[in-house]
């Protein structure tokens, strides 16, 4: 039999040397033994099912003296690459709670040690395998004896019998004869080998426990001295026991019968219960089916109820559309058109327009279109519309002549002898505006009814204006103090004073006629176009306010407020304006004939007066049209009046005939209004002010480049637009640059502010201005430079509608950025001379490459 490793003294010394190399205090190796280390795997019911590949290890039991106390350890040592033992793990023996022999190992040489201080109990403990059972028993007995001796208790032993272990220890302990000194002299003493190595004098079972066990056994007289006698005794006891069991069964027969009878009764009851449960189950199934049927019918009724409610709601809505309110029906069929009732009439018209629109096929659900009630109501509404339009048209056809007749019959409205009376149509227009919305509704309901109304209005107003012009012209001629010149044009002596007096008198009369009646005719034409609902823009600004009108003029629901400047509509308007103004020119001709008879030369001054007046009127009208573009909406691109002005200027220069001063004055007034209006339009959206300005000023320069080279007045405004363009470009470009390089130039601005109060050497020591802060700012500003520059270009491109301006803008932007960056580098070189920054040339190359 091979020698046990527990007797290998060389192994002990190697263990002591390995432990000493890692520990400061020396430990005594009581026992060391070579083992194989394995790792168990937890199986079902918490049992170890298998183990991993075994690894060679050495288990050593050591002790260490600390004062009067002794500590025991179980150490695990492993072999290093050089074959030298080194400590791998140490367990304190006081925490040993269990010693278990693994049942899966049939040899019984595998065991595990359980310690109660392990951090994770879910990890299976290592398994230790000895070469044979003797080595296992020897090692475990050493551990158990030391636990008993040092800590006064032994751990729980699983898979082994403690008594068997004690008997093994008794049989395998070698005896040594030693000399022990006593009072009587030396004597021989038999000492076990294990006892000679470890001074432990106590057995696994205490002597008191052994004595108690023997006393307990002595109380029973078993007479097992002879085997045959003991066997006979056991047979007799067995027969007696069987007899007692049979007798007991016979005595309990009645009880058994009662139990059987009770079981039979219980079985009958169970059968009855089973039958009742079957009946109840059938009834419950029928009830369940009934409940499902009731729920289905209930759901159907609820759905039907919801559908009925929804249907009633829809029908109520439809009834609202189909029902004519009594008050509206009264106004539409037989109401009065007096001024006091116009509010009710307008409300009735609004309702009728909305009702007809709601019953159109495009605004109705397809399921309602073919309903008889809907078709009948639609026809009724159409009939009601025709009735109302007919009544309203008839009223207005009579109203306009009656209104004009009333003014014609009032002599205070016309010029009389010795008193010139300016025509005043304010009261007439006020009364007409009362019916403006009515005319708009008539147009929406039946546009064909407007033609007779327009004719009636034009014919009546023409009579009034011709009467006013005739009376005014007659009074002008009658009130002018000028003698008739009987001298032919180029005959007889010239009387200069008389000629000048006649010329001034006739010129004043003609000028009054023009300044009074031309604005009147323009206003009346504009009022007529708007009042009679022509789809054209207003012809001229109105001098009167509508604030005092109780029924303000506005578009009805569903009407279009957008002017439709179609040629057909303009042609119709011109025809009616011709009817409106027809015959009035005769009174102007009468003034000219009268002046010619007094002095033929006065007609020359009348021609100049006409030119100047028409020029002034033209300029005022152009300025008005320009000012109309000032709206509270964002302007995108070039405003329309800039290219139109270039066309106008080209036409004026083409047809100019010696009136240079008048044309230059017109240019000055129109362009001034254009620039002022452009500034106001740009301010509507502050975010895009500079974009609107630079695009429009560029368009002005582009459209007037050729004319500005030959017309000094236009050249002056060309240069003014050029300066404004450059300023808008500069502001917009600076904004774009600062958006994308804000941190960079804010840092430069801080440096400039600090340099007013301190030297450049002190700035890096200020808060937020250190070299670290500078590097962070530089990294955040110039990292990803390509992307930032591309983003800057896209920002310029985003809101520019004139693509032809983008290349020049981008060139300006790059130049401005390089100038600012060069200024930034000059500042940085003074404050941070040792820092490395991208140079201007490198930045220029980067910009050029993109």
C-alpha positions in Angstrom: 0.0 0.0 0.0 1.3 3.4 -0.9 2.5 5.7 1.8 -0.1 8.4 2.8 0.8 12.0 2.0 0.0 12.9 5.6 3.3 11.2 6.6 5.2 13.2 4.0 7.4 15.5 6.1 8.8 17.2 3.0 5.2 18.1 2.0 4.7 19.7 5.5 7.9 21.8 5.2 6.9 22.9 1.7 3.5 24.0 3.1 5.1 25.9 5.9 7.4 27.6 3.5 4.6 28.6 1.2 2.5 29.9 4.0 5.4 31.9 5.5 6.1 33.6 2.2 2.6 35.2 2.3 1.9 35.6 6.1 3.9 37.6 8.7 3.1 35.2 11.6 4.4 31.7 11.5 1.8 28.9 11.5 2.3 25.3 12.5 1.2 22.7 10.0 -0.6 19.9 11.9 -1.5 17.8 8.8 -1.1 18.3 5.1 -2.5 16.0 2.4 -2.6 16.0 -1.4 -6.1 16.1 -2.8 -8.0 16.6 -6.0 -10.2 19.7 -6.2 -13.5 19.5 -8.0 -16.6 21.7 -8.3 -20.1 20.3 -7.8 -23.2 21.4 -9.7 -26.5 21.8 -7.9 -29.1 19.4 -9.2 -32.7 18.8 -8.3 -33.7 19.1 -4.6 -30.5 21.0 -3.9 -28.2 18.0 -4.3 -24.8 18.1 -6.0 -25.2 16.3 -9.3 -21.7 16.3 -10.9 -18.3 17.9 -10.7 -15.9 19.6 -13.0 -12.5 18.5 -13.9 -10.3 17.8 -10.9 -7.3 20.0 -10.1 -4.3 19.0 -7.8 -4.3 20.8 -4.5 -2.9 20.4 -1.0 -5.1 20.7 2.1 -3.2 21.8 5.2 -4.6 22.0 8.8 -2.6 24.7 10.6 -2.7 26.4 14.0 -1.5 29.7 15.2 -0.8 30.9 18.8 -2.1 34.3 19.7 -1.5 34.9 23.4 -3.4 32.3 25.4 -5.6 31.6 22.4 -5.1 29.1 19.6 -6.6 29.6 16.1 -7.1 26.8 13.6 -7.2 27.1 9.8 -7.8 25.0 6.8 -5.5 26.2 4.0 -5.7 25.4 0.3 -2.3 25.4 -1.5 -1.8 25.1 -5.2 1.3 24.5 -7.4 2.8 27.4 -9.2 4.4 27.1 -12.6 7.7 26.2 -11.0 6.1 23.4 -8.9 6.3 25.5 -5.7 3.4 25.5 -3.3 1.7 28.8 -2.8 -1.4 29.7 -0.7 -4.6 29.8 -2.7 -7.3 30.1 -0.1 -7.7 30.0 3.7 -10.8 29.0 5.8 -11.2 29.7 9.5 -12.1 26.5 11.3 -14.4 28.3 13.7 -16.8 28.8 10.8 -16.8 25.1 9.8 -20.5 24.1 10.1 -20.7 20.9 8.1 -18.6 18.0 6.9 -20.4 16.0 4.2 -19.3 12.9 2.2 -20.6 13.2 -1.4 -23.0 10.3 -2.0 -22.5 10.4 -5.8 -18.9 9.1 -5.3 -19.1 5.3 -4.8 -15.6 5.2 -3.5 -16.6 7.5 -0.6 -13.3 9.4 -0.9 -14.9 12.7 -1.9 -16.2 15.2 0.7 -16.9 18.8 1.1 -16.5 21.3 3.9 -19.3 23.8 4.5 -18.5 27.2 6.1 -21.2 29.5 7.4 -19.4 32.7 6.4 -19.3 32.2 2.7 -20.8 35.2 0.9 -22.7 33.3 -1.8 -24.4 30.1 -0.7 -25.8 29.7 -4.2 -22.3 28.8 -5.5 -21.6 25.1 -4.9 -18.6 24.5 -2.5 -15.5 22.8 -3.8 -15.2 19.0 -3.5 -12.1 17.4 -2.2 -11.1 13.8 -3.2 -8.6 11.7 -1.3 -6.7 8.7 -2.6 -8.5 6.3 -0.3 -10.9 6.2 2.7 -8.1 5.9 5.2 -6.7 9.3 4.1 -10.2 10.7 4.1 -10.9 9.4 7.7 -7.5 10.5 8.9 -7.9 14.1 7.6 -11.5 14.4 8.8 -10.7 13.0 12.3 -7.9 15.5 12.6 -10.4 18.3 11.8 -13.1 17.0 14.1 -10.6 16.5 17.0 -9.3 20.0 16.7 -12.8 21.5 16.5 -13.6 19.6 19.7 -10.4 20.6 21.5 -10.2 24.3 20.5 -13.8 25.4 20.0 -15.6 22.8 22.2 -18.0 21.6 19.5 -17.9 19.5 16.3 -19.6 20.5 13.0 -22.5 18.6 11.6 -21.4 15.3 10.0 -23.4 14.1 6.9 -22.9 10.8 5.1 -20.7 9.2 7.9 -21.4 7.5 11.2 -19.5 9.2 14.1 -19.4 5.9 16.0 -17.9 4.2 12.9 -15.3 7.0 12.7 -14.4 6.5 16.4 -14.1 2.8 15.9 -11.9 3.4 12.8 -9.7 5.8 14.8 -9.4 3.2 17.6 -8.3 0.5 15.2 -5.9 2.6 13.1 -4.1 4.5 15.8 -0.6 3.2 16.2 0.7 2.8 19.8 4.1 4.1 21.0 5.9 3.1 24.2 7.1 6.2 25.9 8.8 6.9 29.2 6.8 8.9 31.6 8.5 10.3 34.8 6.4 9.8 38.0 7.2 9.9 41.7 7.9 6.2 41.7 10.3 6.6 38.8 10.0 6.2 35.0 7.3 3.9 33.7 6.3 2.8 30.2 3.1 4.4 28.7 1.2 3.4 25.6 0.4 6.5 23.5 -1.4 6.5 20.2 0.6 8.0 17.3 -2.1 10.5 16.6 -2.1 11.4 20.3 1.6 11.9 20.3 1.3 14.4 17.5 -1.8 16.3 18.7 -2.3 16.6 22.5 -6.0 15.7 22.6 -7.1 13.4 25.5 -10.8 13.4 24.9 -12.8 11.0 22.7 -15.5 11.8 20.2 -18.1 10.4 22.7 -17.8 11.7 26.3 -17.3 9.1 29.0 -20.5 10.2 30.8 -22.5 9.7 27.6 -21.0 6.2 27.3 -22.0 5.3 30.8 -25.5 6.5 30.3 -25.8 4.4 27.2 -24.6 1.2 29.1 -27.1 1.8 31.9 -29.9 2.2 29.5 -29.0 -1.1 27.8 -28.8 -2.9 31.2 -32.4 -2.2 32.0 -33.4 -4.7 29.3 -32.7 -8.4 29.8 -32.4 -9.6 26.3 -30.8 -13.0 27.0 -28.8 -13.0 23.8 -26.1 -15.1 25.2 -27.0 -18.1 23.0 -28.2 -17.6 19.5 -30.6 -20.6 19.4 -32.3 -19.5 22.6 -32.6 -16.0 21.3 -34.1 -17.3 18.0 -36.7 -19.4 19.8 -37.7 -16.5 21.9 -38.1 -14.3 18.9 -40.4 -16.9 17.2 -42.6 -17.2 20.3 -43.0 -13.4 20.5 -43.9 -13.2 16.8 -46.6 -15.9 17.1 -48.0 -14.1 20.1 -48.1 -10.8 18.3 -49.9 -12.3 15.3 -52.5 -13.9 17.5 -53.1 -10.6 19.3 -53.6 -9.0 15.9 -56.2 -11.6 14.8 -58.1 -11.3 18.1 -58.2 -7.6 17.8 -59.6 -7.8 14.3 -62.3 -10.2 15.5 -63.3 -7.9 18.3 -63.7 -4.9 15.9 -66.0 -6.8 13.4 -69.1 -4.8 14.6 -67.2 -1.6 14.3 -66.2 -2.5 10.8 -69.7 -3.3 9.9 -70.9 0.0 11.2 -68.1 1.7 9.2 -69.1 -0.2 6.1 -72.8 0.8 6.6 -71.8 4.4 7.0 -69.7 4.2 3.9 -72.6 2.8 2.0 -74.9 5.6 3.2 -72.2 8.1 2.3 -71.9 6.6 -1.2 -75.7 6.9 -1.6 -75.6 10.5 -0.6 -72.7 11.2 -3.0 -74.7 9.6 -5.8 -77.7 11.8 -4.9 -75.4 14.9 -4.8 -74.0 13.9 -8.2 -77.5 13.6 -9.6 -78.5 17.0 -8.1 -75.3 18.6 -9.5 -76.2 17.3 -12.9 -79.7 18.7 -12.7 -78.3 22.0 -11.5 -75.7 22.0 -14.3 -78.5 21.5 -16.9 -80.5 24.4 -15.4 -77.5 26.6 -15.2 -76.7 25.9 -18.9 -80.2 26.8 -19.8 -80.0 29.9 -17.7 -76.7 30.8 -19.3 -78.2 30.5 -22.8 -81.2 32.6 -21.7 -78.9 35.2 -20.3 -76.9 35.3 -23.6 -80.1 35.6 -25.6 -81.2 38.5 -23.3 -77.9 40.2 -23.6 -77.9 39.9 -27.4 -81.4 41.3 -27.6 -80.5 44.0 -25.1 -77.4 45.0 -27.2 -79.5 45.1 -30.2 -82.1 47.3 -28.5 -79.3 49.6 -27.3 -77.9 49.8 -30.8 -81.3 50.6 -32.1 -81.8 53.2 -29.4 -78.5 54.9 -30.2 -79.3 54.8 -33.9 -82.7 56.3 -33.3 -81.1 59.1 -31.2 -78.5 59.8 -33.9 -81.3 59.7 -36.5 -83.4 62.2 -34.6 -80.4 64.5 -34.2 -79.7 64.3 -37.9 -83.3 65.0 -38.7 -83.3 67.9 -36.3 -80.3 69.3 -38.1 -82.0 68.7 -41.4 -85.2 70.4 -40.2 -83.2 73.4 -39.2 -81.9 73.6 -42.8 -85.3 73.0 -44.2 -87.4 75.2 -41.9 -87.8 78.9 -42.8 -87.8 81.2 -39.7 -91.1 83.2 -39.7 -89.4 86.6 -39.2 -87.1 85.9 -42.3 -90.0 84.6 -44.4 -92.0 87.8 -43.7 -89.0 90.0 -44.7 -88.3 88.0 -47.9 -91.9 87.8 -49.1 -93.5 91.1 -48.2 -91.2 93.2 -46.0 -90.5 96.8 -46.5 -87.2 98.1 -47.9 -87.2 101.3 -45.8 -83.9 102.2 -44.1 -85.2 101.2 -40.7 -85.9 97.6 -42.0 -82.7 97.1 -43.8 -81.0 95.3 -40.9 -83.8 92.7 -40.9 -83.7 92.4 -44.7 -79.9 91.9 -44.6 -80.2 89.1 -42.0 -82.9 87.5 -44.1 -80.6 87.6 -47.1 -77.8 86.1 -45.2 -80.0 83.2 -44.0 -81.4 82.6 -47.5 -77.9 82.6 -49.1 -76.6 80.2 -46.5 -79.7 78.0 -46.7 -79.4 77.7 -50.5 -75.7 76.9 -50.2 -76.3 74.3 -47.6 -78.8 72.4 -49.8 -76.4 72.3 -52.7 -75.3 68.7 -53.7 -71.7 69.4 -52.9 -72.5 70.4 -49.3 -75.0 67.6 -48.5 -74.5 64.0 -47.6 -75.2 61.9 -50.8 -78.0 60.1 -48.9 -79.9 63.4 -48.5 -79.6 64.7 -52.0 -82.3 62.6 -53.5 -84.8 63.0 -50.6 -88.1 64.5 -51.8 -88.2 66.9 -48.8 -84.8 68.2 -49.7 -85.7 68.7 -53.4 -89.0 70.4 -52.6 -87.3 72.7 -50.1 -84.6 73.6 -52.5 -87.2 74.5 -55.1 -89.1 76.5 -52.5 -85.9 78.4 -51.5 -85.2 79.1 -55.2 -88.7 80.5 -55.6 -88.3 82.6 -52.5 -85.0 83.9 -53.8 -86.6 84.9 -57.1 -89.4 86.6 -55.3 -87.1 88.6 -53.1 -84.7 89.5 -55.9 -87.6 90.7 -58.0 -89.0 92.8 -55.2 -85.6 94.3 -54.2 -84.7 95.1 -57.8 -88.0 96.8 -58.4 -87.6 98.9 -55.3 -84.1 100.0 -56.2 -85.0 100.8 -59.8 -87.6 103.2 -58.4 -85.5 104.4 -55.5 -82.5 105.8 -57.5 -84.6 108.1 -59.8 -86.7 109.3 -56.8 -83.5 110.1 -54.8 -82.1 112.0 -57.8 -85.4 113.8 -58.5 -85.5 115.0 -54.9 -82.0 116.5 -55.4 -83.0 118.0 -58.7 -86.0 119.7 -57.2 -83.9 121.3 -54.5 -82.5 124.5 -56.1 -80.1 124.9 -53.1 -78.0 122.0 -54.6 -77.0 124.1 -57.7 -75.2 127.3 -58.5 -77.3 130.4 -58.6 -76.8 133.9 -59.8 -74.0 135.5 -57.8 -73.3 132.2 -55.9 -71.1 129.3 -57.1 -72.2 126.0 -55.5 -69.8 123.1 -55.3 -71.6 119.8 -55.9 -72.0 117.8 -52.7 -73.1 114.2 -53.0 -72.2 113.1 -49.5 -75.8 112.7 -48.4 -76.8 110.9 -51.6 -73.9 108.4 -51.1 -74.8 107.9 -47.5 -78.3 106.9 -48.4 -77.0 104.7 -51.2 -74.6 102.9 -48.9 -77.6 101.8 -46.9 -78.5 99.4 -49.8 -74.9 98.4 -50.6 -75.1 95.0 -48.9 -78.5 94.5 -50.5 -76.9 94.9 -53.9 -74.2 92.5 -53.0 -76.8 89.9 -52.0 -78.7 90.5 -55.2 -75.5 89.9 -57.1 -74.9 86.6 -55.3 -78.5 85.4 -55.7 -79.1 86.6 -59.3 -76.4 88.5 -61.1 -78.5 89.2 -64.1 -80.8 91.6 -62.0 -77.8 94.0 -61.6 -77.9 95.2 -65.3 -81.2 97.2 -65.0 -80.2 98.6 -61.6 -76.9 99.9 -63.0 -78.6 101.5 -66.0 -81.2 103.2 -63.7 -78.4 104.5 -61.4 -76.3 105.8 -64.3 -79.2 107.5 -66.1 -80.4 109.2 -62.9 -76.9 110.3 -61.7 -76.0 111.6 -65.2 -79.0 113.9 -65.1 -77.8 115.3 -61.7 -74.2 115.8 -62.7 -75.0 117.4 -66.0 -77.4 119.8 -64.3 -74.7 120.7 -61.7 -72.1 121.2 -64.4 -74.4 123.3 -66.5 -75.4 125.6 -63.7 -71.8 125.8 -62.4 -70.4 126.6 -65.9 -73.1 129.2 -66.6 -72.4 131.0 -63.3 -68.7 130.9 -64.0 -69.2 132.6 -67.3 -71.7 135.0 -65.9 -69.6 136.0 -62.9 -66.4 136.6 -64.9 -65.8 140.3 -65.6 -64.1 140.4 -69.0 -65.0 142.4 -72.0 -65.2 140.7 -75.3 -62.2 141.2 -77.7 -63.4 142.2 -81.1 -59.9 142.3 -82.5 -59.0 139.3 -84.7 -56.1 137.2 -83.6 -53.4 138.8 -85.9 -55.1 142.1 -86.8 -55.2 145.6 -85.2 -53.1 147.0 -82.4 -52.2 144.8 -79.5 -53.5 145.7 -76.0 -51.3 143.8 -73.6 -53.1 144.7 -70.4 -56.4 143.7 -71.8 -55.1 140.4 -73.1 -53.5 139.5 -69.8 -56.7 140.3 -67.9 -58.8 138.2 -70.2 -56.3 135.4 -70.0 -56.3 135.4 -66.2 -60.1 135.5 -66.0 -60.7 132.7 -68.4 -57.9 130.6 -66.9 -59.3 131.0 -63.4 -62.7 130.0 -64.6 -61.4 126.9 -66.5 -59.2 126.0 -63.5 -62.2 126.1 -61.2 -64.2 124.0 -63.5 -61.5 121.3 -63.7 -60.6 121.3 -60.0 -64.2 121.0 -58.9 -65.7 118.5 -61.4 -62.8 116.2 -62.3 -62.3 114.9 -58.7 -66.1 114.7 -58.5 -66.3 112.6 -61.6 -63.5 110.3 -60.5 -65.1 109.8 -57.0 -68.4 109.1 -58.6 -66.9 106.6 -61.0 -65.1 104.8 -58.2 -68.2 104.8 -56.0 -70.3 103.5 -58.8 -67.8 100.6 -59.5 -67.8 99.6 -55.8 -71.5 100.2 -55.1 -72.7 98.3 -58.1 -70.5 95.3 -57.2 -68.1 95.3 -60.2 -65.3 92.7 -59.7 -62.5 95.3 -60.2 -60.2 97.1 -58.0 -61.2 100.6 -56.7 -60.6 103.2 -59.3 -59.5 106.0 -56.9 -59.3 106.7 -53.2 -62.5 108.0 -51.6 -62.4 111.2 -49.7 -65.2 110.3 -47.4 -65.3 108.1 -44.4 -67.9 105.4 -43.8 -67.7 105.7 -40.0 -71.1 107.4 -39.7 -72.9 104.8 -41.8 -75.3 102.7 -39.7 -75.2 99.8 -42.2 -71.5 99.4 -43.1 -70.5 98.1 -46.5 -69.0 94.6 -46.2 -69.0 91.4 -48.2 -71.8 88.9 -47.5 -71.1 85.3 -46.5 -70.0 83.3 -49.5 -69.2 86.3 -51.6 -65.7 86.8 -53.1 -63.9 89.9 -52.0 -61.0 89.3 -54.3 -61.0 91.6 -57.4 -61.3 89.9 -60.7 -59.8 92.3 -63.2 -61.1 90.5 -66.2 -61.3 92.3 -69.6 -65.0 91.5 -69.9 -65.8 93.0 -66.5 -63.7 96.1 -67.3 -65.5 96.4 -70.6 -68.9 96.4 -69.0 -67.8 98.9 -66.4 -66.4 101.3 -69.1 -69.8 101.1 -70.9 -71.7 102.1 -67.8 -69.2 104.8 -67.0 -69.6 106.2 -70.5 -73.4 106.4 -69.8 -72.8 107.9 -66.4 -70.5 110.7 -67.8 -72.0 111.2 -71.2 -72.8 114.8 -72.1 -70.8 116.4 -69.2 -67.9 117.3 -71.6 -70.2 119.8 -73.3 -70.1 122.2 -70.3 -66.2 122.1 -70.4 -66.4 122.8 -74.1 -68.7 125.8 -73.3 -66.0 127.3 -71.1 -63.4 126.9 -73.8 -65.7 128.4 -76.5 -66.5 131.3 -74.2 -62.7 132.0 -73.5 -61.9 131.7 -77.2 -64.5 134.3 -78.0 -63.1 136.6 -75.4 -59.4 136.0 -76.4 -58.2 133.2 -78.6 -54.7 133.3 -76.9 -56.2 132.3 -73.6 -56.8 128.7 -74.9 -53.0 128.3 -74.8 -52.9 128.7 -71.0 -55.9 126.4 -70.7 -53.9 123.7 -72.5 -51.1 124.1 -69.9 -53.6 124.0 -67.1 -55.0 120.7 -68.4 -51.5 119.2 -68.8 -50.5 120.1 -65.2 -53.7 118.9 -63.7 -53.7 115.6 -65.5 -50.0 115.2 -64.5 -50.8 115.9 -60.9 -53.8 113.6 -61.0 -51.7 110.8 -62.6 -49.0 111.1 -60.0 -51.5 111.1 -57.1 -53.2 108.1 -58.5 -49.9 106.3 -59.0 -48.9 107.1 -55.4 -52.2 105.8 -54.1 -51.8 102.6 -56.0 -48.3 102.2 -54.5 -49.5 102.9 -50.9 -52.1 100.2 -51.3 -49.4 97.6 -51.1 -48.8 98.5 -47.4 -50.6 95.5 -45.8 -50.1 93.6 -42.6 -48.9 90.5 -44.4 -45.4 89.2 -45.1 -44.1 90.3 -48.5 -42.2 87.6 -50.4 -40.0 88.6 -53.3 -40.1 91.9 -55.2 -43.2 94.1 -54.7 -45.1 94.5 -58.0 -44.9 98.3 -58.3 -41.1 98.3 -58.8 -41.0 96.6 -62.2 -44.2 98.5 -63.1 -42.5 101.8 -62.3 -39.6 100.9 -64.6 -42.1 100.3 -67.4 -43.9 103.6 -66.6 -40.6 105.6 -66.6 -39.6 104.1 -69.9 -42.9 105.0 -71.4 -42.8 108.6 -70.0 -39.2 109.1 -71.4 -40.4 107.8 -74.7 -43.4 110.2 -75.0 -42.0 113.2 -73.1 -42.4 116.4 -75.0 -40.5 119.3 -73.4 -42.1 119.0 -69.9 -38.9 117.8 -68.2 -39.6 119.6 -64.9 -43.1 118.0 -64.6 -41.7 114.5 -65.3 -38.9 115.0 -62.8 -41.3 116.1 -60.1 -43.5 113.1 -60.9 -40.4 110.8 -60.5 -39.5 112.5 -57.2 -42.9 112.1 -55.7 -43.5 108.5 -56.9 -40.1 107.1 -56.0 -40.2 108.7 -52.6 -43.5 107.0 -51.9 -42.1 103.8 -53.3 -39.2 103.8 -50.9 -41.3 104.8 -47.8 -43.9 102.2 -48.6 -41.1 99.5 -49.1 -39.7 100.3 -45.7 -43.2 99.9 -44.1 -43.8 96.6 -45.9 -40.5 95.2 -44.8 -41.3 96.0 -41.1 -44.3 93.7 -41.2 -42.1 90.7 -40.5 -39.0 91.9 -38.5 -37.3 88.5 -39.1 -37.1 89.2 -42.9 -36.6 93.0 -43.0 -33.2 93.0 -44.6 -34.1 90.2 -47.1 -37.1 92.2 -48.4 -35.1 95.4 -48.6 -32.1 94.0 -50.4 -34.2 92.1 -52.9 -36.4 95.1 -53.8 -33.5 97.6 -53.9 -31.6 95.2 -56.2 -34.6 94.9 -58.4 -35.0 98.7 -58.5 -31.3 99.1 -59.6 -31.6 96.3 -62.2 -34.8 97.7 -63.8 -33.6 101.3 -63.9 -30.0 100.8 -64.8 -30.3 102.1 -68.4 -32.6 105.0 -67.6 -30.4 106.1 -64.7 -27.5 106.7 -67.0 -29.4 109.3 -69.0 -31.9 110.7 -66.5 -30.2 112.6 -63.6 -33.2 112.4 -61.3 -33.4 108.7 -61.6 -29.7 108.4 -61.2 -30.0 110.1 -57.8 -32.5 107.5 -56.7 -30.5 104.8 -58.3 -27.5 105.7 -56.0 -29.8 106.0 -53.0 -31.2 102.4 -53.7 -27.6 101.2 -54.1 -26.6 102.5 -50.7 -29.7 101.0 -49.1 -29.0 97.7 -50.8 -25.4 97.6 -49.4 -26.7 98.4 -45.9 -29.3 95.7 -46.0 -26.7 93.2 -47.3 -24.3 94.1 -44.6 -26.9 93.7 -41.8 -28.2 90.4 -43.2 -24.7 89.0 -43.7 -23.5 90.0 -40.2 -26.6 88.3 -38.8 -25.9 85.1 -40.6 -22.2 85.1 -39.5 -23.1 85.8 -35.9 -25.7 83.0 -35.8 -23.1 80.4 -36.8 -20.0 81.8 -35.1 -21.6 83.5 -32.1 -19.2 82.1 -29.5 -16.2 83.1 -31.5 -17.1 86.8 -31.9 -18.6 87.1 -28.5 -15.3 86.1 -27.1 -13.6 88.7 -29.2 -16.1 91.3 -28.1 -15.3 90.5 -24.4 -11.6 90.9 -25.1 -12.2 94.3 -26.7 -14.2 95.4 -23.7 -11.6 94.2 -21.2 -8.7 95.9 -23.1 -10.3 99.3 -22.2 -9.5 98.7 -18.5 -6.5 96.4 -18.4 -3.4 95.3 -20.2 -3.5 92.2 -22.6 -1.3 90.2 -20.1 -4.0 90.5 -17.4 -6.9 89.3 -19.5 -6.1 85.5 -19.4 -6.5 85.7 -15.6 -10.1 87.0 -15.7 -13.1 84.7 -15.1 -14.0 82.9 -18.3 -11.0 84.2 -20.3 -8.3 81.6 -19.3 -6.4 79.6 -21.9 -8.6 76.6 -21.1 -11.7 78.6 -21.7 -10.2 79.9 -25.0 -9.4 76.4 -26.2 -12.9 75.2 -25.3 -14.5 78.1 -27.2 -12.2 77.5 -30.2 -13.0 73.8 -30.3 -16.8 74.4 -30.1 -16.6 77.1 -32.8 -14.2 75.7 -35.4 -14.7 72.0 -35.1 -16.7 70.7 -38.0 -15.9 73.9 -39.9 -17.0 72.5 -43.3 -20.5 71.8 -41.9 -20.8 75.2 -40.3 -19.8 77.0 -43.5 -22.3 74.9 -45.5 -25.0 75.7 -43.0 -24.1 79.4 -43.3 -24.6 79.1 -47.1 -27.9 77.3 -46.7 -29.1 80.1 -44.4 -28.3 82.7 -47.0 -30.0 80.6 -49.7 -33.1 79.7 -47.6 -35.2 82.9 -47.8 -33.8 84.5 -51.0 -36.3 84.3 -53.8 -34.0 86.1 -56.3 -31.5 83.3 -57.0 -29.4 85.7 -59.2 -28.4 87.6 -56.0 -27.1 84.6 -54.2 -23.5 84.4 -55.7 -22.8 88.1 -55.0 -24.3 87.7 -51.5 -22.1 84.7 -50.8 -19.0 86.5 -52.0 -19.8 89.4 -49.7 -20.4 87.0 -46.8 -17.1 85.2 -47.3 -15.2 88.6 -47.5 -17.0 89.9 -44.4 -16.2 86.7 -42.5 -12.5 86.8 -43.4 -12.2 90.4 -42.3 -13.9 89.7 -39.0 -11.7 86.5 -38.5 -8.5 88.5 -39.3 -9.5 91.1 -36.6 -10.1 88.2 -34.2 -6.7 86.7 -34.9 -5.0 90.1 -34.2 -6.7 90.3 -30.8 -5.8 86.6 -30.0 -2.2 87.1 -30.9 -1.9 89.8 -28.2 -3.7 87.9 -25.5 -2.7 84.3 -26.2 0.5 84.4 -28.3 1.4 80.8 -27.7 -1.9 79.3 -28.8 -2.2 77.7 -32.3 -5.2 78.9 -34.3 -6.2 78.4 -38.0 -4.6 81.2 -40.0 -6.5 83.6 -42.3 -5.0 81.9 -45.4 -6.1 78.5 -44.3 -9.6 79.8 -43.6 -9.6 81.4 -47.0 -8.6 78.1 -48.7 -11.4 76.3 -46.7 -14.0 78.8 -47.9 -12.8 78.6 -51.5 -13.0 74.8 -51.5 -16.7 74.8 -50.5 
